[in-house]
Amino acid sequence: MTRESYAQQVKGKKGVRRIFNAAGYSKDGFCSAYRYESAFRQLVWLNGALLVLAFVLDFGPASRMMLITASFISLIVELVNTAIEAAVDHTSTAQHELAKRAKDAGSAAQTLALVLLALLWLMALWREYGLNLF
């Protein structure tokens, strides 16, 4: 099978079939990231625990939505970072300034997502259980 015919076969799907295919690709992406990326596994477990805490602790609905959103953002950013790293490594494993910049930018994005997650948790905990400054 040539590249073009495979691309046409995959991209040519429409309607419900396309949705089923996309769901399968998403499942494959989750499984691959969980299997091969320890950072993603760690974030899944961390955010799983945080999501349980978000429902167990006495947060208001707005705080709870904010904390859940921050957890999902950190997971989404890690998946994008993993995709960047895989694409760069597929292209070449040789040292190159552009490859380093791409990987470093993905890492920086993940750092910001984790800082956001930590800050929002601290603010929510402080607001609900500490001084009400926020």
C-alpha positions in Angstrom: 0.0 0.0 0.0 1.4 3.4 -1.0 1.6 6.4 1.3 -1.0 8.2 -0.7 -3.5 5.4 -0.7 -3.1 4.9 3.0 -3.6 8.6 3.6 -6.7 8.7 1.4 -8.0 5.6 3.1 -7.6 7.1 6.6 -8.5 10.7 5.8 -11.4 9.8 3.5 -13.6 8.6 6.2 -16.7 10.7 6.9 -19.6 10.8 9.4 -20.0 8.3 12.1 -17.1 6.1 10.8 -14.7 9.1 11.2 -15.8 9.5 14.8 -15.3 5.9 15.6 -11.8 6.0 14.0 -10.9 9.1 15.9 -12.0 7.5 19.2 -9.8 4.5 18.3 -6.8 6.8 17.6 -7.4 8.6 20.9 -7.5 5.4 22.8 -4.2 4.3 21.1 -2.7 7.7 22.0 -3.7 7.3 25.7 -2.4 3.7 25.8 0.9 4.6 24.1 1.5 7.6 26.3 0.7 5.6 29.5 2.8 2.7 28.4 5.9 4.5 27.2 6.0 7.8 29.1 6.6 7.6 32.8 5.9 11.3 33.2 2.4 10.8 31.8 1.8 7.8 34.1 2.9 9.9 37.1 0.6 12.7 36.0 -2.3 10.4 35.6 -1.9 9.1 39.1 -1.3 12.6 40.6 -4.3 14.0 38.9 -6.4 11.0 39.7 -5.7 11.6 43.4 -6.3 15.3 43.0 -9.7 14.7 41.3 -10.8 12.4 44.1 -9.7 15.2 46.6 -11.6 17.8 44.6 -14.8 15.8 45.2 -14.0 14.7 48.8 -13.0 18.1 50.2 -15.7 20.7 50.7 -15.1 23.0 47.7 -17.8 25.1 46.1 -18.8 24.3 42.5 -16.7 27.0 41.0 -13.5 25.9 42.9 -14.2 22.3 42.0 -14.6 23.1 38.3 -11.4 25.2 38.3 -9.4 22.3 40.0 -10.8 19.7 37.5 -10.0 22.0 34.6 -6.4 22.5 35.8 -6.0 18.7 36.1 -7.1 18.2 32.6 -4.9 21.0 31.3 -1.8 19.4 32.8 -2.7 16.0 31.2 -3.4 17.6 27.8 -0.2 19.5 27.9 1.8 16.4 28.7 0.2 14.6 25.8 1.2 17.4 23.5 4.7 17.4 24.9 4.9 13.7 24.4 3.7 14.1 20.8 6.4 16.8 20.1 9.1 14.6 21.5 8.0 11.6 19.5 7.8 13.6 16.3 11.2 15.2 16.9 12.8 11.9 17.7 11.2 10.3 14.6 12.7 13.0 12.4 16.2 12.6 13.9 17.8 11.6 17.2 20.9 13.7 16.3 21.5 16.8 18.3 20.0 19.9 16.6 19.3 23.3 18.0 15.7 23.3 16.6 15.0 19.9 18.0 16.2 21.1 21.4 14.1 24.2 21.2 11.0 22.2 20.3 11.5 19.8 23.2 12.4 22.6 25.6 9.3 24.5 24.7 7.1 21.5 25.3 8.8 21.0 28.7 8.3 24.7 29.5 4.6 24.4 28.7 4.2 21.4 31.0 6.0 23.3 33.8 3.6 26.2 33.4 0.6 23.8 33.5 1.9 22.2 36.7 2.6 25.6 38.3 -1.0 26.6 37.4 -2.3 23.3 38.9 -0.3 23.9 42.2 -1.3 27.6 42.4 -5.0 26.8 41.9 -4.9 24.1 44.5 -3.1 26.3 47.0 -5.6 29.1 46.4 -8.6 26.8 46.7 -7.3 25.2 49.9 -6.4 28.6 51.3 -9.8 30.0 50.4 -11.8 27.1 51.8 -9.6 26.1 54.8 -7.4 29.1 55.5 -7.6 32.9 55.4 -10.2 34.0 52.9 -7.9 36.4 50.9 -8.9 35.3 47.4 
